[in-house]
Amino acid sequence: MTSMKTRAFAETNLGEQLPELAIPVTVTLINGGAIATRDYFPGHHDVDAARELGSPHIFMNILTTSALVQRFVEDWAGPLATFRDLRIKLGAPNYPGDTMTFSGEVSERGESDRSLVVSLKGKNSMGNHVTGQVTVVLPA
């Protein structure tokens, strides 16, 4: 659940750990994310097409992953945080029946502009699904 209070820059420390967030990976999540982002690639919808591609099941698209990264950071930072940059790299695929667990920490503080860099990863049973950094600006 997204916090109702936005975190203040002054209350945030370098090295601060974000609370972990576990996301069950379901067919509905993968299908819904792909449809919402207008990604009609069969590997995100059709298990037979995914298997023809060598995949054991349908798999999550990068836009759904990006949205889940944003959710993870916003749950911690609050609704008034401004996202400045999101840089991610995909690794192991997300398949239905698994769980992706996010973890992260504040890795940089920009004192002059109240920006924070959060380094993060989203890990499933096969390894890191996503790694990256998100830059947010917090209110004073």
C-alpha positions, 0 to 999 in steps of 0.5 A: 500500500502506498504511504499517505505521507511523503518522506521528507528529504531531511529525514532520509539517510544515505544507506537507508534500506527500503522495506522489502516488497514481495509481488506474487507473479500471476498470469493476471499480472503479466497479461494485465500489465501487457494489455495496459501497456499495449504490448500484444507480443504473444509471449506475454499472453499465449502460453503456446506461443511462449513455449514456441519461443523456448519459454516454459510459460508467458513472461512479464514485459519490461513496462510492467517491471518498470511500473512495479519498480515505480510502485516499490519506490513510491510506497517508500517515498510517498505520493509527493515524491517526483521521479526524475530518472529510472534506469533498469536492467532486466535479468531472469524472466518473471514467470507465473507462480513465482514471487519477485521481492524488491529490496533497495537502499539510498545510495546517493543524496543530492543536497542542493536539489533534494534528490535521492538515488535508490539502488534496487533489485527485484529478485525471483527464484531464478535470480535478479529479474531487475536491477537498477537505480531510481532518482527521486526528488523529495519535498523539504 
